[in-house]
Amino acid sequence: MDRRIKKTRRAIFKAFLTMVKDKPVNKISVSELTELADINRKTFYLHFSDIFELEELIIKKFTEKTEDLKEYFSVSNLSMSDGKFVDVIFDKLNSVSSKFKGVTHTEFFHNLLREALENLRRKLIEEYVERGGKNIRKLSYSYTFISSGITELFLDWVNAETLDDKQIIKDLLNDLIDFEYLSQIAI
């Protein structure tokens, strides 16, 4: 990709993330965004058809960055009892989320995180079905429960005024998730 295109997109992304701190995505206008990004409207429309296409691209990029979690969330790794499962997921979310400082409290970020984990859940269920798994519904519900729990706890932790030690949160998650049950239904 051309350097000028990268620079323009970076300015658009930065302006979007700045604006989403204070208002919902559906209230952001192209005019406001282009003014903040210091580009003209035509330039914006060369890259995106509207604000929602921009939002979709940001979600897609975030989702791609979390897809490597699949190997840790896979059926074969559910029996990990050494805490690595939660450590890897939590650390990855923390690492990727660091690029979204200041917006982790927003509806946009919550949707971003949920979409990434939902995409991950779908891919894991597909993998399980391909391997001949039989308890699809139970496993799907379990993944939904775990990813929702991890997401909400992570968001609470990230948005807290004073952050508890990360290890306290990881230990809590390890205590709450019944890995033995999950490995039994994943057969």
Salt bridges, closest charged atoms under 4 A:
ASP2 OD1 - ARG4 NE 3.17
GLU32 OE2 - LYS23 NZ 2.87
GLU64 OE2 - LYS60 NZ 3.83
GLU67 OE2 - LYS123 NZ 3.79
ASP68 OD1 - LYS92 NZ 3.42
ASP87 OD1 - LYS170 NZ 3.81
ASP91 OD1 - LYS166 NZ 3.59
ASP91 OD1 - LYS170 NZ 2.81
GLU115 OE2 - ARG122 NH2 3.80
GLU118 OE2 - ARG121 NH2 2.73
GLU118 OE2 - ARG122 NH1 3.45
GLU127 OE1 - LYS70 NZ 3.95
GLU127 OE2 - ARG131 NH1 3.87
GLU152 OE2 - ARG114 NH2 2.53
